[in-house]
Amino acid sequence: MEDFIEYVAKWMVDDPDALEVTTTSRGDHVTVHLNVHEDDMGRIIGREGRLAMAMRHLLSVSGHARAVDTSLDIN
């Protein structure tokens, strides 16, 4: 899941080297933390949050296939 979010996010940002993706697990819940450069924050979130919602939805589908709850934290 972490690799998937990193792959998608690298295509959206201007500075892919500043991108950092980490994962935190607690039982059957996984949180993926996506840290991007301040200038790329708007590109990741998208208009009205549509890109962020799409990434969260894809992460949810991926987690459902693995029987875990997921969330995406964008910083």
mmCIF file as gemmi writes it, N, C-alpha and C atoms, coordinates in Angstrom:
data_model
loop_
_atom_site.group_PDB
_atom_site.id
_atom_site.type_symbol
_atom_site.label_atom_id
_atom_site.label_alt_id
_atom_site.label_comp_id
_atom_site.label_asym_id
_atom_site.label_entity_id
_atom_site.label_seq_id
_atom_site.pdbx_PDB_ins_code
_atom_site.Cartn_x
_atom_site.Cartn_y
_atom_site.Cartn_z
_atom_site.occupancy
_atom_site.B_iso_or_equiv
_atom_site.pdbx_formal_charge
_atom_site.auth_seq_id
_atom_site.auth_asym_id
_atom_site.pdbx_PDB_model_num
ATOM 1 N N . MET Axp A 1 ? 0.819 -1.184 0 1 0 ? 1 A 1
ATOM 2 C CA . MET Axp A 1 ? 0 0 0 1 0 ? 1 A 1
ATOM 3 C C . MET Axp A 1 ? 0.868 1.254 0 1 0 ? 1 A 1
ATOM 4 N N . GLU Axp A 2 ? 1.925 1.221 0.77 1 0 ? 2 A 1
ATOM 5 C CA . GLU Axp A 2 ? 2.832 2.361 0.838 1 0 ? 2 A 1
ATOM 6 C C . GLU Axp A 2 ? 3.459 2.633 -0.529 1 0 ? 2 A 1
ATOM 7 N N . ASP Axp A 3 ? 3.859 1.584 -1.21 1 0 ? 3 A 1
ATOM 8 C CA . ASP Axp A 3 ? 4.473 1.733 -2.532 1 0 ? 3 A 1
ATOM 9 C C . ASP Axp A 3 ? 3.484 2.302 -3.541 1 0 ? 3 A 1
ATOM 10 N N . PHE Axp A 4 ? 2.231 1.894 -3.433 1 0 ? 4 A 1
ATOM 11 C CA . PHE Axp A 4 ? 1.206 2.37 -4.355 1 0 ? 4 A 1
ATOM 12 C C . PHE Axp A 4 ? 0.987 3.869 -4.207 1 0 ? 4 A 1
ATOM 13 N N . ILE Axp A 5 ? 0.842 4.34 -2.972 1 0 ? 5 A 1
ATOM 14 C CA . ILE Axp A 5 ? 0.634 5.774 -2.724 1 0 ? 5 A 1
ATOM 15 C C . ILE Axp A 5 ? 1.848 6.569 -3.177 1 0 ? 5 A 1
ATOM 16 N N . GLU Axp A 6 ? 3.036 6.04 -2.932 1 0 ? 6 A 1
ATOM 17 C CA . GLU Axp A 6 ? 4.253 6.725 -3.371 1 0 ? 6 A 1
ATOM 18 C C . GLU Axp A 6 ? 4.306 6.819 -4.897 1 0 ? 6 A 1
ATOM 19 N N . TYR Axp A 7 ? 3.945 5.751 -5.584 1 0 ? 7 A 1
ATOM 20 C CA . TYR Axp A 7 ? 3.945 5.734 -7.052 1 0 ? 7 A 1
ATOM 21 C C . TYR Axp A 7 ? 2.979 6.785 -7.6 1 0 ? 7 A 1
ATOM 22 N N . VAL Axp A 8 ? 1.772 6.841 -7.056 1 0 ? 8 A 1
ATOM 23 C CA . VAL Axp A 8 ? 0.77 7.787 -7.537 1 0 ? 8 A 1
ATOM 24 C C . VAL Axp A 8 ? 1.197 9.222 -7.234 1 0 ? 8 A 1
ATOM 25 N N . ALA Axp A 9 ? 1.679 9.468 -6.026 1 0 ? 9 A 1
ATOM 26 C CA . ALA Axp A 9 ? 2.041 10.823 -5.612 1 0 ? 9 A 1
ATOM 27 C C . ALA Axp A 9 ? 3.233 11.36 -6.401 1 0 ? 9 A 1
ATOM 28 N N . LYS Axp A 10 ? 4.183 10.512 -6.757 1 0 ? 10 A 1
ATOM 29 C CA . LYS Axp A 10 ? 5.361 10.975 -7.503 1 0 ? 10 A 1
ATOM 30 C C . LYS Axp A 10 ? 4.981 11.549 -8.859 1 0 ? 10 A 1
ATOM 31 N N . TRP Axp A 11 ? 3.902 11.073 -9.448 1 0 ? 11 A 1
ATOM 32 C CA . TRP Axp A 11 ? 3.469 11.586 -10.744 1 0 ? 11 A 1
ATOM 33 C C . TRP Axp A 11 ? 2.787 12.949 -10.62 1 0 ? 11 A 1
ATOM 34 N N . MET Axp A 12 ? 2.361 13.316 -9.424 1 0 ? 12 A 1
ATOM 35 C CA . MET Axp A 12 ? 1.61 14.555 -9.24 1 0 ? 12 A 1
ATOM 36 C C . MET Axp A 12 ? 2.453 15.729 -8.777 1 0 ? 12 A 1
ATOM 37 N N . VAL Axp A 13 ? 3.616 15.489 -8.19 1 0 ? 13 A 1
ATOM 38 C CA . VAL Axp A 13 ? 4.398 16.566 -7.581 1 0 ? 13 A 1
ATOM 39 C C . VAL Axp A 13 ? 5.503 17.048 -8.499 1 0 ? 13 A 1
ATOM 40 N N . ASP Axp A 14 ? 5.974 18.273 -8.26 1 0 ? 14 A 1
ATOM 41 C CA . ASP Axp A 14 ? 7.105 18.825 -9.005 1 0 ? 14 A 1
ATOM 42 C C . ASP Axp A 14 ? 8.432 18.324 -8.466 1 0 ? 14 A 1
ATOM 43 N N . ASP Axp A 15 ? 8.486 18.053 -7.158 1 0 ? 15 A 1
ATOM 44 C CA . ASP Axp A 15 ? 9.721 17.633 -6.507 1 0 ? 15 A 1
ATOM 45 C C . ASP Axp A 15 ? 9.549 16.247 -5.885 1 0 ? 15 A 1
ATOM 46 N N . PRO Axp A 16 ? 9.676 15.172 -6.692 1 0 ? 16 A 1
ATOM 47 C CA . PRO Axp A 16 ? 9.467 13.829 -6.15 1 0 ? 16 A 1
ATOM 48 C C . PRO Axp A 16 ? 10.512 13.408 -5.13 1 0 ? 16 A 1
ATOM 49 N N . ASP Axp A 17 ? 11.672 14.074 -5.113 1 0 ? 17 A 1
ATOM 50 C CA . ASP Axp A 17 ? 12.706 13.731 -4.134 1 0 ? 17 A 1
ATOM 51 C C . ASP Axp A 17 ? 12.317 14.17 -2.722 1 0 ? 17 A 1
ATOM 52 N N . ALA Axp A 18 ? 11.448 15.171 -2.612 1 0 ? 18 A 1
ATOM 53 C CA . ALA Axp A 18 ? 11.008 15.655 -1.306 1 0 ? 18 A 1
ATOM 54 C C . ALA Axp A 18 ? 9.84 14.838 -0.757 1 0 ? 18 A 1
ATOM 55 N N . LEU Axp A 19 ? 9.36 13.892 -1.522 1 0 ? 19 A 1
ATOM 56 C CA . LEU Axp A 19 ? 8.232 13.058 -1.121 1 0 ? 19 A 1
ATOM 57 C C . LEU Axp A 19 ? 8.675 11.989 -0.135 1 0 ? 19 A 1
ATOM 58 N N . GLU Axp A 20 ? 7.916 11.825 0.934 1 0 ? 20 A 1
ATOM 59 C CA . GLU Axp A 20 ? 8.229 10.809 1.938 1 0 ? 20 A 1
ATOM 60 C C . GLU Axp A 20 ? 6.941 10.092 2.326 1 0 ? 20 A 1
ATOM 61 N N . VAL Axp A 21 ? 6.974 8.771 2.271 1 0 ? 21 A 1
ATOM 62 C CA . VAL Axp A 21 ? 5.807 7.962 2.608 1 0 ? 21 A 1
ATOM 63 C C . VAL Axp A 21 ? 6.202 6.98 3.71 1 0 ? 21 A 1
ATOM 64 N N . THR Axp A 22 ? 5.448 6.996 4.806 1 0 ? 22 A 1
ATOM 65 C CA . THR Axp A 22 ? 5.675 6.063 5.908 1 0 ? 22 A 1
ATOM 66 C C . THR Axp A 22 ? 4.345 5.42 6.284 1 0 ? 22 A 1
ATOM 67 N N . THR Axp A 23 ? 4.435 4.306 7.007 1 0 ? 23 A 1
ATOM 68 C CA . THR Axp A 23 ? 3.245 3.577 7.409 1 0 ? 23 A 1
ATOM 69 C C . THR Axp A 23 ? 3.279 3.295 8.899 1 0 ? 23 A 1
ATOM 70 N N . THR Axp A 24 ? 2.127 3.447 9.532 1 0 ? 24 A 1
ATOM 71 C CA . THR Axp A 24 ? 1.958 3.119 10.939 1 0 ? 24 A 1
ATOM 72 C C . THR Axp A 24 ? 0.843 2.09 11.052 1 0 ? 24 A 1
ATOM 73 N N . SER Axp A 25 ? 1.102 0.998 11.772 1 0 ? 25 A 1
ATOM 74 C CA . SER Axp A 25 ? 0.093 -0.054 11.936 1 0 ? 25 A 1
ATOM 75 C C . SER Axp A 25 ? -0.3 -0.178 13.402 1 0 ? 25 A 1
ATOM 76 N N . ARG Axp A 26 ? -1.59 -0.309 13.626 1 0 ? 26 A 1
ATOM 77 C CA . ARG Axp A 26 ? -2.128 -0.576 14.961 1 0 ? 26 A 1
ATOM 78 C C . ARG Axp A 26 ? -3.22 -1.624 14.809 1 0 ? 26 A 1
ATOM 79 N N . GLY Axp A 27 ? -2.882 -2.842 15.116 1 0 ? 27 A 1
ATOM 80 C CA . GLY Axp A 27 ? -3.85 -3.922 14.976 1 0 ? 27 A 1
ATOM 81 C C . GLY Axp A 27 ? -4.244 -4.108 13.523 1 0 ? 27 A 1
ATOM 82 N N . ASP Axp A 28 ? -5.538 -3.959 13.241 1 0 ? 28 A 1
ATOM 83 C CA . ASP Axp A 28 ? -6 -4.129 11.865 1 0 ? 28 A 1
ATOM 84 C C . ASP Axp A 28 ? -6.239 -2.774 11.183 1 0 ? 28 A 1
ATOM 85 N N . HIS Axp A 29 ? -5.57 -1.714 11.669 1 0 ? 29 A 1
ATOM 86 C CA . HIS Axp A 29 ? -5.68 -0.39 11.049 1 0 ? 29 A 1
ATOM 87 C C . HIS Axp A 29 ? -4.297 0.077 10.597 1 0 ? 29 A 1
ATOM 88 N N . VAL Axp A 30 ? -4.207 0.502 9.354 1 0 ? 30 A 1
ATOM 89 C CA . VAL Axp A 30 ? -2.954 0.992 8.779 1 0 ? 30 A 1
ATOM 90 C C . VAL Axp A 30 ? -3.149 2.448 8.375 1 0 ? 30 A 1
ATOM 91 N N . THR Axp A 31 ? -2.229 3.299 8.813 1 0 ? 31 A 1
ATOM 92 C CA . THR Axp A 31 ? -2.24 4.703 8.416 1 0 ? 31 A 1
ATOM 93 C C . THR Axp A 31 ? -1.02 4.96 7.552 1 0 ? 31 A 1
ATOM 94 N N . VAL Axp A 32 ? -1.253 5.48 6.367 1 0 ? 32 A 1
ATOM 95 C CA . VAL Axp A 32 ? -0.172 5.849 5.466 1 0 ? 32 A 1
ATOM 96 C C . VAL Axp A 32 ? 0.015 7.358 5.587 1 0 ? 32 A 1
ATOM 97 N N . HIS Axp A 33 ? 1.227 7.784 5.925 1 0 ? 33 A 1
ATOM 98 C CA . HIS Axp A 33 ? 1.562 9.196 6.085 1 0 ? 33 A 1
ATOM 99 C C . HIS Axp A 33 ? 2.301 9.653 4.836 1 0 ? 33 A 1
ATOM 100 N N . LEU Axp A 34 ? 1.759 10.658 4.173 1 0 ? 34 A 1
ATOM 101 C CA . LEU Axp A 34 ? 2.349 11.196 2.952 1 0 ? 34 A 1
ATOM 102 C C . LEU Axp A 34 ? 2.833 12.608 3.245 1 0 ? 34 A 1
ATOM 103 N N . ASN Axp A 35 ? 4.136 12.809 3.213 1 0 ? 35 A 1
ATOM 104 C CA . ASN Axp A 35 ? 4.74 14.124 3.443 1 0 ? 35 A 1
ATOM 105 C C . ASN Axp A 35 ? 5.268 14.654 2.124 1 0 ? 35 A 1
ATOM 106 N N . VAL Axp A 36 ? 4.808 15.843 1.746 1 0 ? 36 A 1
ATOM 107 C CA . VAL Axp A 36 ? 5.227 16.47 0.495 1 0 ? 36 A 1
ATOM 108 C C . VAL Axp A 36 ? 5.745 17.867 0.783 1 0 ? 36 A 1
ATOM 109 N N . HIS Axp A 37 ? 6.459 18.426 -0.177 1 0 ? 37 A 1
ATOM 110 C CA . HIS Axp A 37 ? 6.941 19.799 -0.054 1 0 ? 37 A 1
ATOM 111 C C . HIS Axp A 37 ? 5.74 20.728 -0.02 1 0 ? 37 A 1
ATOM 112 N N . GLU Axp A 38 ? 5.882 21.822 0.69 1 0 ? 38 A 1
ATOM 113 C CA . GLU Axp A 38 ? 4.782 22.776 0.867 1 0 ? 38 A 1
ATOM 114 C C . GLU Axp A 38 ? 4.224 23.282 -0.465 1 0 ? 38 A 1
ATOM 115 N N . ASP Axp A 39 ? 5.092 23.457 -1.461 1 0 ? 39 A 1
ATOM 116 C CA . ASP Axp A 39 ? 4.648 23.95 -2.769 1 0 ? 39 A 1
ATOM 117 C C . ASP Axp A 39 ? 3.801 22.93 -3.526 1 0 ? 39 A 1
ATOM 118 N N . ASP Axp A 40 ? 3.96 21.647 -3.209 1 0 ? 40 A 1
ATOM 119 C CA . ASP Axp A 40 ? 3.228 20.588 -3.901 1 0 ? 40 A 1
ATOM 120 C C . ASP Axp A 40 ? 1.933 20.187 -3.194 1 0 ? 40 A 1
ATOM 121 N N . MET Axp A 41 ? 1.643 20.799 -2.066 1 0 ? 41 A 1
ATOM 122 C CA . MET Axp A 41 ? 0.458 20.417 -1.294 1 0 ? 41 A 1
ATOM 123 C C . MET Axp A 41 ? -0.823 20.583 -2.109 1 0 ? 41 A 1
ATOM 124 N N . GLY Axp A 42 ? -0.944 21.665 -2.836 1 0 ? 42 A 1
ATOM 125 C CA . GLY Axp A 42 ? -2.137 21.9 -3.656 1 0 ? 42 A 1
ATOM 126 C C . GLY Axp A 42 ? -2.302 20.879 -4.755 1 0 ? 42 A 1
ATOM 127 N N . ARG Axp A 43 ? -1.201 20.429 -5.319 1 0 ? 43 A 1
ATOM 128 C CA . ARG Axp A 43 ? -1.263 19.413 -6.378 1 0 ? 43 A 1
ATOM 129 C C . ARG Axp A 43 ? -1.737 18.075 -5.83 1 0 ? 43 A 1
ATOM 130 N N . ILE Axp A 44 ? -1.32 17.732 -4.631 1 0 ? 44 A 1
ATOM 131 C CA . ILE Axp A 44 ? -1.719 16.464 -4.022 1 0 ? 44 A 1
ATOM 132 C C . ILE Axp A 44 ? -3.186 16.495 -3.617 1 0 ? 44 A 1
ATOM 133 N N . ILE Axp A 45 ? -3.636 17.61 -3.064 1 0 ? 45 A 1
ATOM 134 C CA . ILE Axp A 45 ? -5.02 17.697 -2.6 1 0 ? 45 A 1
ATOM 135 C C . ILE Axp A 45 ? -5.979 17.847 -3.772 1 0 ? 45 A 1
ATOM 136 N N . GLY Axp A 46 ? -5.63 18.649 -4.755 1 0 ? 46 A 1
ATOM 137 C CA . GLY Axp A 46 ? -6.478 18.831 -5.925 1 0 ? 46 A 1
ATOM 138 C C . GLY Axp A 46 ? -7.628 19.786 -5.663 1 0 ? 46 A 1
ATOM 139 N N . ARG Axp A 47 ? -8.376 20.064 -6.725 1 0 ? 47 A 1
ATOM 140 C CA . ARG Axp A 47 ? -9.53 20.958 -6.592 1 0 ? 47 A 1
ATOM 141 C C . ARG Axp A 47 ? -10.588 20.318 -5.72 1 0 ? 47 A 1
ATOM 142 N N . GLU Axp A 48 ? -11.005 21.081 -4.724 1 0 ? 48 A 1
ATOM 143 C CA . GLU Axp A 48 ? -12.031 20.642 -3.776 1 0 ? 48 A 1
ATOM 144 C C . GLU Axp A 48 ? -11.68 19.306 -3.117 1 0 ? 48 A 1
ATOM 145 N N . GLY Axp A 49 ? -10.375 18.973 -3.078 1 0 ? 49 A 1
ATOM 146 C CA . GLY Axp A 49 ? -9.927 17.756 -2.413 1 0 ? 49 A 1
ATOM 147 C C . GLY Axp A 49 ? -10.172 16.483 -3.192 1 0 ? 49 A 1
ATOM 148 N N . ARG Axp A 50 ? -10.443 16.602 -4.473 1 0 ? 50 A 1
ATOM 149 C CA . ARG Axp A 50 ? -10.802 15.431 -5.273 1 0 ? 50 A 1
ATOM 150 C C . ARG Axp A 50 ? -9.666 14.422 -5.422 1 0 ? 50 A 1
ATOM 151 N N . LEU Axp A 51 ? -8.442 14.897 -5.636 1 0 ? 51 A 1
ATOM 152 C CA . LEU Axp A 51 ? -7.321 13.961 -5.779 1 0 ? 51 A 1
ATOM 153 C C . LEU Axp A 51 ? -7.026 13.253 -4.463 1 0 ? 51 A 1
ATOM 154 N N . ALA Axp A 52 ? -7.096 13.986 -3.366 1 0 ? 52 A 1
ATOM 155 C CA . ALA Axp A 52 ? -6.874 13.363 -2.056 1 0 ? 52 A 1
ATOM 156 C C . ALA Axp A 52 ? -7.958 12.327 -1.772 1 0 ? 52 A 1
ATOM 157 N N . MET Axp A 53 ? -9.209 12.653 -2.099 1 0 ? 53 A 1
ATOM 158 C CA . MET Axp A 53 ? -10.29 11.689 -1.9 1 0 ? 53 A 1
ATOM 159 C C . MET Axp A 53 ? -10.103 10.456 -2.776 1 0 ? 53 A 1
ATOM 160 N N . ALA Axp A 54 ? -9.63 10.654 -4.002 1 0 ? 54 A 1
ATOM 161 C CA . ALA Axp A 54 ? -9.405 9.524 -4.897 1 0 ? 54 A 1
ATOM 162 C C . ALA Axp A 54 ? -8.297 8.616 -4.361 1 0 ? 54 A 1
ATOM 163 N N . MET Axp A 55 ? -7.211 9.213 -3.854 1 0 ? 55 A 1
ATOM 164 C CA . MET Axp A 55 ? -6.137 8.393 -3.286 1 0 ? 55 A 1
ATOM 165 C C . MET Axp A 55 ? -6.618 7.655 -2.046 1 0 ? 55 A 1
ATOM 166 N N . ARG Axp A 56 ? -7.426 8.315 -1.223 1 0 ? 56 A 1
ATOM 167 C CA . ARG Axp A 56 ? -7.98 7.652 -0.032 1 0 ? 56 A 1
ATOM 168 C C . ARG Axp A 56 ? -8.898 6.5 -0.423 1 0 ? 56 A 1
ATOM 169 N N . HIS Axp A 57 ? -9.674 6.69 -1.469 1 0 ? 57 A 1
ATOM 170 C CA . HIS Axp A 57 ? -10.568 5.63 -1.92 1 0 ? 57 A 1
ATOM 171 C C . HIS Axp A 57 ? -9.77 4.435 -2.456 1 0 ? 57 A 1
ATOM 172 N N . LEU Axp A 58 ? -8.749 4.693 -3.256 1 0 ? 58 A 1
ATOM 173 C CA . LEU Axp A 58 ? -7.92 3.605 -3.776 1 0 ? 58 A 1
ATOM 174 C C . LEU Axp A 58 ? -7.194 2.884 -2.649 1 0 ? 58 A 1
ATOM 175 N N . LEU Axp A 59 ? -6.749 3.625 -1.651 1 0 ? 59 A 1
ATOM 176 C CA . LEU Axp A 59 ? -6.104 3.016 -0.497 1 0 ? 59 A 1
ATOM 177 C C . LEU Axp A 59 ? -7.099 2.156 0.282 1 0 ? 59 A 1
ATOM 178 N N . SER Axp A 60 ? -8.326 2.626 0.389 1 0 ? 60 A 1
ATOM 179 C CA . SER Axp A 60 ? -9.368 1.864 1.072 1 0 ? 60 A 1
ATOM 180 C C . SER Axp A 60 ? -9.66 0.556 0.351 1 0 ? 60 A 1
ATOM 181 N N . VAL Axp A 61 ? -9.724 0.594 -0.962 1 0 ? 61 A 1
ATOM 182 C CA . VAL Axp A 61 ? -9.963 -0.619 -1.747 1 0 ? 61 A 1
ATOM 183 C C . VAL Axp A 61 ? -8.802 -1.595 -1.571 1 0 ? 61 A 1
ATOM 184 N N . SER Axp A 62 ? -7.583 -1.074 -1.58 1 0 ? 62 A 1
ATOM 185 C CA . SER Axp A 62 ? -6.412 -1.917 -1.379 1 0 ? 62 A 1
ATOM 186 C C . SER Axp A 62 ? -6.422 -2.544 0.014 1 0 ? 62 A 1
ATOM 187 N N . GLY Axp A 63 ? -6.809 -1.773 1.013 1 0 ? 63 A 1
ATOM 188 C CA . GLY Axp A 63 ? -6.89 -2.292 2.376 1 0 ? 63 A 1
ATOM 189 C C . GLY Axp A 63 ? -8.001 -3.315 2.531 1 0 ? 63 A 1
ATOM 190 N N . HIS Axp A 64 ? -9.11 -3.087 1.845 1 0 ? 64 A 1
ATOM 191 C CA . HIS Axp A 64 ? -10.229 -4.029 1.911 1 0 ? 64 A 1
ATOM 192 C C . HIS Axp A 64 ? -9.806 -5.392 1.372 1 0 ? 64 A 1
ATOM 193 N N . ALA Axp A 65 ? -8.987 -5.398 0.332 1 0 ? 65 A 1
ATOM 194 C CA . ALA Axp A 65 ? -8.502 -6.663 -0.228 1 0 ? 65 A 1
ATOM 195 C C . ALA Axp A 65 ? -7.597 -7.406 0.75 1 0 ? 65 A 1
ATOM 196 N N . ARG Axp A 66 ? -6.967 -6.648 1.664 1 0 ? 66 A 1
ATOM 197 C CA . ARG Axp A 66 ? -6.089 -7.243 2.675 1 0 ? 66 A 1
ATOM 198 C C . ARG Axp A 66 ? -6.763 -7.364 4.035 1 0 ? 66 A 1
ATOM 199 N N . ALA Axp A 67 ? -8.028 -7.031 4.112 1 0 ? 67 A 1
ATOM 200 C CA . ALA Axp A 67 ? -8.836 -7.122 5.338 1 0 ? 67 A 1
ATOM 201 C C . ALA Axp A 67 ? -8.304 -6.226 6.455 1 0 ? 67 A 1
ATOM 202 N N . VAL Axp A 68 ? -7.89 -4.992 6.088 1 0 ? 68 A 1
ATOM 203 C CA . VAL Axp A 68 ? -7.462 -4.017 7.083 1 0 ? 68 A 1
ATOM 204 C C . VAL Axp A 68 ? -8.14 -2.676 6.794 1 0 ? 68 A 1
ATOM 205 N N . ASP Axp A 69 ? -8.344 -1.901 7.848 1 0 ? 69 A 1
ATOM 206 C CA . ASP Axp A 69 ? -8.835 -0.53 7.693 1 0 ? 69 A 1
ATOM 207 C C . ASP Axp A 69 ? -7.66 0.35 7.362 1 0 ? 69 A 1
ATOM 208 N N . THR Axp A 70 ? -7.886 1.343 6.516 1 0 ? 70 A 1
ATOM 209 C CA . THR Axp A 70 ? -6.785 2.212 6.1 1 0 ? 70 A 1
ATOM 210 C C . THR Axp A 70 ? -7.193 3.671 6.221 1 0 ? 70 A 1
ATOM 211 N N . SER Axp A 71 ? -6.184 4.529 6.35 1 0 ? 71 A 1
ATOM 212 C CA . SER Axp A 71 ? -6.388 5.96 6.281 1 0 ? 71 A 1
ATOM 213 C C . SER Axp A 71 ? -5.134 6.6 5.7 1 0 ? 71 A 1
ATOM 214 N N . LEU Axp A 72 ? -5.316 7.77 5.1 1 0 ? 72 A 1
ATOM 215 C CA . LEU Axp A 72 ? -4.219 8.501 4.479 1 0 ? 72 A 1
ATOM 216 C C . LEU Axp A 72 ? -4.09 9.845 5.162 1 0 ? 72 A 1
ATOM 217 N N . ASP Axp A 73 ? -2.902 10.137 5.67 1 0 ? 73 A 1
ATOM 218 C CA . ASP Axp A 73 ? -2.608 11.406 6.337 1 0 ? 73 A 1
ATOM 219 C C . ASP Axp A 73 ? -1.64 12.17 5.442 1 0 ? 73 A 1
ATOM 220 N N . ILE Axp A 74 ? -2.074 13.337 4.97 1 0 ? 74 A 1
ATOM 221 C CA . ILE Axp A 74 ? -1.254 14.141 4.059 1 0 ? 74 A 1
ATOM 222 C C . ILE Axp A 74 ? -0.722 15.337 4.826 1 0 ? 74 A 1
ATOM 223 N N . ASN Axp A 75 ? 0.604 15.486 4.841 1 0 ? 75 A 1
ATOM 224 C CA . ASN Axp A 75 ? 1.275 16.623 5.499 1 0 ? 75 A 1
ATOM 225 C C . ASN Axp A 75 ? 2.191 17.29 4.513 1 0 ? 75 A 1
